[in-house]
Amino acid sequence: MSIRAAQSAALSSLQASQSGIAVASNNIANASVEGYTAKSQSLATNTLAGATTGVTVTATGSTVDSYLLKSISQSATESGYADVFTNPLTTVSSAFGTVGEDNSLSTMITDLETSLATLATNAGSTSQKSLVLGDASEIADNLNSLSQTVQDERGNADQKIDETVEQVNNLLYQIQSYNEQLTGLASNTVAASELTDARNQAINDLSALVNVTYFTDSTNQTQVYLGGTQLVGSQVNELSYTPSGAVGADTTFGDITVNGKAVTGSITGGTLGGLIELRDETLPDIQDQLDNLAVTLMDSVNAITNQGTAYPGVSDLTSSHDVAATDALSGSGTVRLIATDDSGNAVEIVDIDLSTVSTVQDLADAINASGNLTATFNSDGTLSIGTNSDDVNLAIANMDATIGADDQGFSDYFGLNDMFTGTSAADISLNSAWADNPSLLPSGSASSDATLAVGDNVIAVGTADIATSLSDLFDDNLSFDAAGGMGATSSSLSNYAAEILSDVARQASDAQTNSDVASTAYDDLVESFSNQYGVNLDEEALTLSNLESAYSAAASVIDITKSMMDTLLEMVQ
């Protein structure tokens, strides 16, 4: 090898060492950057006319396993999805309390049962009636509060959906930006490798938010899809969503769209998929369970209280729902309406055969034909049945009357003597008139004796058959429809409430477990990737030491060849 060839080889070694030192230094500087992969350079021997003339840096960058990258993205999707449920379900579970606690729904129902049992033994006690109504009001308030908690969490989820959509769009633009920067850039450069790392990390971040798929084409451009809808290609196609305002059980949410096309059905994973399921399925299932309990409680209790009559009576009763005069009335059996004095004695007895009436107006006409009773259609759409004198009270004995497809009793059909009003857990409430005047709570029923005559006692203070029936109701197994994750069952009211509490607690526990498992799986994959492709500071330090030695050796070669060249020049002078 000539002196000049030796100099050229040494110079190429210096340049390769300098390049290697720059790569190693850059690796060390980026060691803590998420998604950064350690770069290395590839060298090739220079040859000229069959002779070695030094070394050339042919490529600089990193090569990673694309299957591992996709596995990480998929795991990020699963982890993002699982993480959504933990906090909301924990919040709801905490609000529900624990079975056996004083503030739990099941305990409140048990307390009502206890106070009703006491009332059955002391039916004339107004103070005991007040305690019963206080317990009933606590149940209604608790159901209202629990329902509100569920709907608040749905509202939070809806707002987070909007925030997540914005995050998704930001990442889509980042990926598109990396695509543009990589356009026309040689793939075997540090710049291209670092941009690819950044794009891969953006894809992982995006995958944690929504279940996208992606592929990179031969021009190093990554295209991103949600189902069959392209999100990143030649341009970014944004997701669009408008959150709802106040959220209730009946709220209808809009779709997430791309260019006007609904894509909500394609979103099944990541944070966004979890939020949609939480808002539209998980929390509504819990609401359904609460509503199932509330409606069964209302219907069962009201069916009994509507058989009763307050002592000494009331001047009028108003239906709890709308009634029109033209409404058809399909009934059978006899209902007894009685005008009583303040001692509970009959002033007038009106027995109505329901098979003879076809409309609510017919019923009103039969009542208005009496001397002491009136039926009035109110401006708010309700029906009132009352007396035409302040000295006369109203009592109703159902006898054998049944009305409607569900064979309800007369008062129950119209809701004339309801303890609870409302349609669901969100609006169940105690009869406000009873709350103001506990003596209106009926503990007994009016006489159904066929021989009852004017002057006879209709109901006496201390009559307790209704209070006893109410107390017994809470020991009975009632039929509950399937709701949420709970199947149809036969259970007592307190046990069903306890089952709801247990089910919500189980869901919260499962959510935490699922989140931990998914997070651990993702962390393990990321750690495996980092171990395989990340920066090892010890290895980089060793590389720098080796490159320093190589650089020094090449510099020595240049010094020696320079000295030899100087000597040669002196010889020819």
URJOUR-V825377 format. One record per run of one state. SS is the DSSP state (a for helix, b for strand, c for the rest). FROM is the first residue (numbers start at 1). TO is the last residue. If there is no record, write none. Layout:
((SS/FROM/TO) (SS/FROM/TO))
This chain:
((c/1/2) (a/3/29) (c/30/39) (b/40/48) (c/49/50) (b/51/61) (c/62/65) (a/66/83) (c/84/84) (a/85/96) (c/97/104) (a/105/121) (c/122/125) (a/126/182) (c/183/189) (a/190/209) (c/210/212) (b/213/216) (c/217/221) (b/222/226) (c/227/228) (b/229/232) (c/233/235) (b/236/236) (c/237/238) (b/239/240) (c/241/256) (b/257/258) (c/259/260) (b/261/262) (c/263/263) (a/264/266) (c/267/269) (a/270/305) (c/306/308) (b/309/309) (c/310/313) (b/314/314) (c/315/315) (b/316/318) (c/319/327) (b/328/328) (c/329/330) (b/331/332) (c/333/333) (b/334/340) (c/341/344) (b/345/353) (a/354/356) (c/357/358) (b/359/359) (a/360/368) (c/369/372) (b/373/377) (c/378/382) (b/383/387) (c/388/392) (b/393/397) (c/398/401) (b/402/403) (c/404/407) (b/408/408) (c/409/409) (a/410/414) (c/415/419) (b/420/421) (c/422/428) (b/429/430) (c/431/431) (a/432/436) (c/437/437) (a/438/440) (c/441/443) (b/444/444) (c/445/456) (b/457/457) (c/458/464) (a/465/473) (c/474/477) (b/478/480) (c/481/482) (b/483/483) (c/484/485) (b/486/486) (c/487/488) (b/489/491) (c/492/492) (a/493/533) (c/534/536) (a/537/572) (c/573/573))
